[in-house]
Amino acid sequence: HLVKVLKHIFVSPSSALSNGESKSTHPGNSKLHGMHEVTAEHITYSTVHAHYSLTSHEKWKQHDSVFDYYADFYYRILNFISKPAFWPTAFQTTQTFDRPSQTLLDPPDPPGA
């Protein structure tokens, strides 16, 4: 689901749909900002948004009754995935799912392709 959140934020909301087709009428954030790769910061930012979207809160706030502090959450994730030990596992995961040549923002290959 994190890939869908990344696509929603950086490409367009419609690109996160199951068929992967973007129906946007204007360039997404990745094009507007010259984004050519997904960095640890992008993954972390998307993770915070994914967590927030699963809450029942109607507006953004740093603290809530269950989850103490989003800034701390952001930096803990960033520190974890910025460590070199994280990336061999991430690379192995991409190999496992047979998508080594695609980036996280590329749509999946159609079935039977």
Phi, psi and omega in degrees: 000336179297325178298321178295321178295316177302312180298316181302314183286313192262339179252290175185155178302321182291335180291342180276355178290163187300330181278350175076001181275132177269129179249021184291147178261000178216161182297144178282176181301324181296321178286318180300328184252011177064036182278121182245353179208160177265124180257173177301323180294321178296316180297316181296313178303315180293325178296317178298316179294322178298315179299313182299321182294340179273356178273174177260011183288142180269344176214157183292138171208150183293321183244144169221176188293333182256314185258116193293307192206115183294326179297318178296317177302313180303308184290329175295316178294314180301316178297322180293309185279351176276349179285139181304331181294337180290321191289325174300324177293318178297318179296317179298322178297317179295323178294320180299319181270008173056046177227043185293334184271355182257151173268172179297336183271351178285142175292153179293156176294142177294153180304137179082004181278000000 
